[in-house]
């Protein structure tokens, strides 16, 4: 990246930074969709619940930096940062408890994340 900064002119650098941000946003969205689909596999959700979970997760801060091997669980780590009262608005009590158990399994994978 340091080399790009010195090689690109100002307008090229601005385009590159904008591209990187769009790419990061698209990657975050894909990870969140994957996470919700995994949740749906583990505890069946209604369409309305899936949509609400995607919206809820998109509102949450997403790690700025993570290792490639963490992609599969970053969404669950984001899920773990959501206040449990927010789940109660989307999920029933059994589903909320199940999500808490699922998220607890991923807590140890948070090393190396930059929020």
matplotlib code that plots the C-alpha trace (Angstrom):
import matplotlib.pyplot as plt

x = [0.0, 2.9, 4.1, 0.7, 0.5, 3.7, 3.0, -0.6, -1.5, -4.1, -7.2, -6.0, -5.4, -8.9, -10.4, -8.3, -9.4, -13.1, -12.7, -11.2, -14.1, -16.7, -14.9, -14.8, -18.5, -19.4, -17.2, -18.9, -22.3, -21.4, -20.1, -23.3, -25.4, -23.4, -23.7, -27.5, -27.7, -25.7, -28.0, -31.0, -29.4, -28.8, -32.1, -34.8, -35.8, -38.7, -38.0, -38.9, -36.5, -33.6, -34.2, -34.3, -31.1, -29.3, -30.4, -29.4, -26.0, -25.4, -25.9, -23.2, -19.5, -17.6, -13.9, -11.6, -9.0, -9.1, -7.1, -8.4, -9.0, -11.3, -13.8, -16.0, -16.6, -16.3, -20.1, -20.6, -18.2, -20.2, -23.4, -21.8, -21.5, -25.2, -27.1, -29.3, -32.4, -32.1, -32.4, -35.6, -37.2, -36.4, -36.2, -38.3, -36.9, -35.6, -34.0, -32.3, -30.9, -29.6, -27.9, -26.2, -24.9, -23.7, -22.0, -20.2, -18.5, -16.8, -15.5, -12.1, -11.6, -11.6, -7.8, -6.2, -9.3, -9.1, -12.4]
y = [0.0, 2.4, 1.9, 2.7, 5.9, 7.1, 5.8, 7.0, 10.7, 12.3, 11.4, 7.9, 7.4, 8.8, 6.3, 3.5, 4.3, 4.5, 1.1, -0.4, 0.9, -0.5, -3.8, -3.9, -3.1, -5.8, -8.3, -7.4, -7.8, -11.2, -12.4, -11.3, -13.1, -16.2, -15.9, -15.6, -18.5, -20.6, -19.6, -20.5, -23.9, -24.4, -23.1, -22.5, -18.9, -17.3, -15.0, -12.0, -13.0, -13.6, -10.1, -8.5, -10.3, -9.1, -5.5, -5.8, -7.1, -4.5, -1.8, -3.2, -2.2, -4.6, -5.4, -3.2, -6.0, -9.8, -12.7, -14.6, -17.8, -15.8, -14.9, -17.9, -16.7, -12.9, -12.7, -14.7, -12.4, -9.4, -11.3, -11.7, -7.9, -7.3, -6.6, -9.6, -7.3, -6.6, -10.3, -10.5, -8.2, -10.6, -14.1, -16.0, -17.0, -20.5, -19.0, -16.2, -18.8, -20.9, -17.9, -17.1, -20.7, -20.6, -17.2, -18.4, -21.1, -18.4, -16.1, -17.7, -16.8, -13.0, -12.8, -10.7, -8.7, -4.9, -3.2]
z = [0.0, 0.8, -2.8, -4.2, -2.2, -3.7, -7.3, -7.7, -8.2, -5.9, -8.0, -8.6, -4.9, -4.1, -6.6, -5.0, -1.5, -2.6, -4.3, -1.2, 0.9, -1.5, -1.5, 2.3, 2.5, -0.1, 1.8, 5.1, 3.5, 2.1, 5.5, 7.2, 4.6, 5.2, 8.9, 8.8, 6.4, 8.8, 11.7, 9.5, 9.0, 12.7, 13.9, 11.2, 10.8, 9.1, 6.1, 8.2, 10.9, 8.4, 6.9, 10.4, 11.4, 8.2, 8.9, 12.6, 11.7, 9.0, 11.7, 13.8, 13.7, 11.5, 12.1, 10.0, 9.8, 10.2, 8.9, 5.9, 7.9, 10.2, 7.5, 8.3, 11.8, 11.7, 11.3, 14.5, 16.3, 15.1, 16.2, 19.7, 20.1, 19.6, 22.8, 23.6, 24.0, 20.3, 19.5, 21.6, 19.1, 16.2, 17.7, 20.1, 23.5, 22.4, 19.3, 21.3, 23.8, 20.9, 19.3, 22.6, 22.8, 19.2, 19.6, 22.7, 20.7, 18.6, 21.3, 21.3, 17.6, 18.2, 18.4, 15.8, 14.9, 14.6, 15.4]

ax = plt.figure().add_subplot(projection="3d")
ax.plot(x, y, z, "-o")
ax.set_aspect("equal")
plt.show()
